[in-house]
């Protein structure tokens, strides 16, 4: 039986939507550094689609790559969030002005 130092599933939508989108993260314990061949997985699911990303820690090079990979993901997701916020603000600003009327030729 595997022991996880971190195992968390978070649903991405409110339960009222009925959508089953989630993020599931698993970090198997290295048992104080003695076991380096563990299970380190990030799963992102959206309804019927699911991707799994592995973050292998078994070698020094793999550890560097895995940390680089998660840091890059965090950076890209942060930029994506910032772009969504900008577009949301523009859309809400446009909605508050009311519908645009077509100009007569």
Secondary structure, DSSP 8 states (H G I E B T S, - for coil): ---EEEEEEEESS-GGG----EEEEEEE--TTTT--S--EEEEEEETTEEEEEE---SSHHHHHHHHHHHHHHHHHHHHHHHHHHHHHHHHHHHHHT--------
